[in-house]
Amino acid sequence: MRKGVPRDPEIADLFYKDDPEELFIGLHEIGHGSFGAVYFATNAHTNEVVAIKKMSYSGKQAHEKWQDILKEVKFLQQLRHPNTIEYKGCYLKEHTAWFIRNHFRKWRSLPLLTVPCRG
């Protein structure tokens, strides 16, 4: 089993098993904050441009960070609406969660609104 993949099968099923560093190429940071950093990249297999949010779950408050990641994955898996950016899945690599979504280039003309979410 690759390092960083949860042993609990119910939790492991929330995440793709592939190595995200091999799958996504050309990462360019487009923003960052207390949650982590956001990048755009290309899926090496499909050539699709995606947005990637990386969230670390190591260091101080690692357990709380991990719980936040689990909540976000479960929420994003259920989210289906034409006005949201499509969730593609989540990968784990060395205590960092990689949240993959459609890149929002087609939404550029819309104002960007970020609302903090606490469960």
C-alpha positions as a LaTeX table, in Angstrom:
\begin{tabular}{lrrr}
\hline
Residue & $x$ (\AA) & $y$ (\AA) & $z$ (\AA) \\
\hline
Met1 & 0.00 & 0.00 & 0.00 \\
Arg2 & 1.35 & 3.43 & $-0.96$ \\
Lys3 & 2.35 & 5.69 & 1.93 \\
Gly4 & $-0.42$ & 8.11 & 2.88 \\
Val5 & $-3.36$ & 5.90 & 1.85 \\
Pro6 & $-5.75$ & 5.29 & 4.79 \\
Arg7 & $-6.08$ & 1.71 & 6.03 \\
Asp8 & $-9.78$ & 2.01 & 6.91 \\
Pro9 & $-11.59$ & 0.79 & 3.73 \\
Glu10 & $-14.53$ & 3.19 & 4.16 \\
Ile11 & $-12.16$ & 6.16 & 4.35 \\
Ala12 & $-9.80$ & 4.80 & 1.68 \\
Asp13 & $-12.73$ & 4.63 & $-0.77$ \\
Leu14 & $-13.08$ & 8.43 & $-0.55$ \\
Phe15 & $-9.69$ & 8.88 & $-2.26$ \\
Tyr16 & $-8.12$ & 7.83 & $-5.55$ \\
Lys17 & $-5.09$ & 5.56 & $-5.13$ \\
Asp18 & $-2.96$ & 7.00 & $-7.97$ \\
Asp19 & 0.06 & 9.19 & $-7.28$ \\
Pro20 & $-1.13$ & 12.76 & $-8.05$ \\
Glu21 & 2.43 & 13.93 & $-8.78$ \\
Glu22 & 2.56 & 11.49 & $-11.69$ \\
Leu23 & $-0.97$ & 12.23 & $-12.92$ \\
Phe24 & $-1.02$ & 16.05 & $-12.86$ \\
Ile25 & 1.67 & 18.02 & $-14.67$ \\
Gly26 & 2.60 & 21.66 & $-15.08$ \\
Leu27 & 1.31 & 22.87 & $-11.71$ \\
His28 & 1.15 & 26.67 & $-11.47$ \\
Glu29 & 0.06 & 28.33 & $-8.24$ \\
Ile30 & $-2.92$ & 30.67 & $-8.70$ \\
Gly31 & $-3.67$ & 31.42 & $-5.03$ \\
His32 & $-3.03$ & 30.49 & $-1.44$ \\
Gly33 & $-4.33$ & 31.08 & 2.05 \\
Ser34 & $-4.57$ & 29.53 & 5.48 \\
Phe35 & $-6.24$ & 26.42 & 3.97 \\
Gly36 & $-3.35$ & 25.71 & 1.59 \\
Ala37 & $-2.65$ & 26.58 & $-2.03$ \\
Val38 & $-4.59$ & 26.37 & $-5.30$ \\
Tyr39 & $-2.95$ & 25.44 & $-8.60$ \\
Phe40 & $-3.98$ & 24.83 & $-12.14$ \\
Ala41 & $-2.48$ & 21.81 & $-13.88$ \\
Thr42 & $-3.04$ & 19.36 & $-16.71$ \\
Asn43 & $-4.15$ & 15.77 & $-16.31$ \\
Ala44 & $-1.37$ & 13.84 & $-18.10$ \\
His45 & $-3.79$ & 11.09 & $-19.21$ \\
Thr46 & $-6.72$ & 13.18 & $-20.49$ \\
Asn47 & $-5.03$ & 16.54 & $-21.23$ \\
Glu48 & $-7.83$ & 18.21 & $-19.23$ \\
Val49 & $-6.95$ & 21.42 & $-17.38$ \\
Val50 & $-7.97$ & 21.20 & $-13.71$ \\
Ala51 & $-7.78$ & 23.22 & $-10.52$ \\
Ile52 & $-6.04$ & 21.57 & $-7.57$ \\
Lys53 & $-6.37$ & 22.63 & $-3.95$ \\
Lys54 & $-3.64$ & 21.16 & $-1.74$ \\
Met55 & $-4.37$ & 20.90 & 1.98 \\
Ser56 & $-1.75$ & 19.63 & 4.43 \\
Tyr57 & $-2.81$ & 17.51 & 7.39 \\
Ser58 & 0.49 & 17.34 & 9.27 \\
Gly59 & 1.96 & 19.31 & 12.13 \\
Lys60 & $-0.08$ & 21.06 & 14.78 \\
Gln61 & $-3.77$ & 20.18 & 14.77 \\
Ala62 & $-3.19$ & 17.33 & 12.29 \\
His63 & $-6.25$ & 15.44 & 13.55 \\
Glu64 & $-8.51$ & 18.49 & 13.13 \\
Lys65 & $-7.09$ & 19.15 & 9.66 \\
Trp66 & $-7.74$ & 15.52 & 8.68 \\
Gln67 & $-11.33$ & 15.76 & 9.94 \\
Asp68 & $-11.81$ & 18.95 & 7.85 \\
Ile69 & $-10.51$ & 17.10 & 4.78 \\
Leu70 & $-12.90$ & 14.18 & 5.34 \\
Lys71 & $-15.85$ & 16.58 & 5.73 \\
Glu72 & $-14.92$ & 18.45 & 2.57 \\
Val73 & $-14.52$ & 15.26 & 0.50 \\
Lys74 & $-17.89$ & 13.92 & 1.65 \\
Phe75 & $-19.56$ & 17.28 & 0.96 \\
Leu76 & $-18.02$ & 17.69 & $-2.50$ \\
Gln77 & $-18.98$ & 14.15 & $-3.52$ \\
Gln78 & $-22.64$ & 15.03 & $-2.91$ \\
Leu79 & $-22.56$ & 18.46 & $-4.55$ \\
Arg80 & $-24.29$ & 18.45 & $-7.95$ \\
His81 & $-25.41$ & 21.76 & $-9.37$ \\
Pro82 & $-24.86$ & 23.46 & $-12.76$ \\
Asn83 & $-23.55$ & 26.61 & $-11.03$ \\
Thr84 & $-20.72$ & 24.83 & $-9.21$ \\
Ile85 & $-17.32$ & 23.76 & $-10.47$ \\
Glu86 & $-17.34$ & 19.97 & $-10.90$ \\
Tyr87 & $-15.50$ & 17.94 & $-8.24$ \\
Lys88 & $-13.23$ & 15.35 & $-9.88$ \\
Gly89 & $-11.91$ & 13.57 & $-6.77$ \\
Cys90 & $-9.22$ & 13.68 & $-4.11$ \\
Tyr91 & $-5.76$ & 12.12 & $-3.88$ \\
Leu92 & $-3.42$ & 11.77 & $-0.91$ \\
Lys93 & 0.34 & 12.28 & $-1.08$ \\
Glu94 & 2.69 & 12.64 & 1.92 \\
His95 & 0.16 & 14.13 & 4.36 \\
Thr96 & $-1.34$ & 16.41 & 1.72 \\
Ala97 & $-4.81$ & 16.09 & 0.21 \\
Trp98 & $-5.13$ & 17.09 & $-3.46$ \\
Phe99 & $-8.72$ & 18.19 & $-4.25$ \\
Ile100 & $-9.29$ & 18.11 & $-8.02$ \\
Arg101 & $-11.98$ & 20.20 & $-9.74$ \\
Asn102 & $-12.67$ & 21.50 & $-13.23$ \\
His103 & $-10.58$ & 24.56 & $-13.90$ \\
Phe104 & $-12.75$ & 27.67 & $-13.85$ \\
Arg105 & $-11.48$ & 29.45 & $-16.98$ \\
Lys106 & $-14.97$ & 29.49 & $-18.45$ \\
Trp107 & $-16.16$ & 31.33 & $-15.30$ \\
Arg108 & $-13.56$ & 34.14 & $-15.52$ \\
Ser109 & $-16.10$ & 36.83 & $-16.29$ \\
Leu110 & $-17.93$ & 36.13 & $-13.03$ \\
Pro111 & $-16.80$ & 37.75 & $-9.77$ \\
Leu112 & $-14.97$ & 35.34 & $-7.46$ \\
Leu113 & $-16.64$ & 34.88 & $-4.09$ \\
Thr114 & $-14.99$ & 32.85 & $-1.35$ \\
Val115 & $-16.95$ & 31.99 & 1.76 \\
Pro116 & $-15.25$ & 30.20 & 4.68 \\
Cys117 & $-16.96$ & 26.92 & 5.52 \\
Arg118 & $-16.92$ & 25.40 & 8.98 \\
Gly119 & $-18.88$ & 22.26 & 9.71 \\
\hline
\end{tabular}
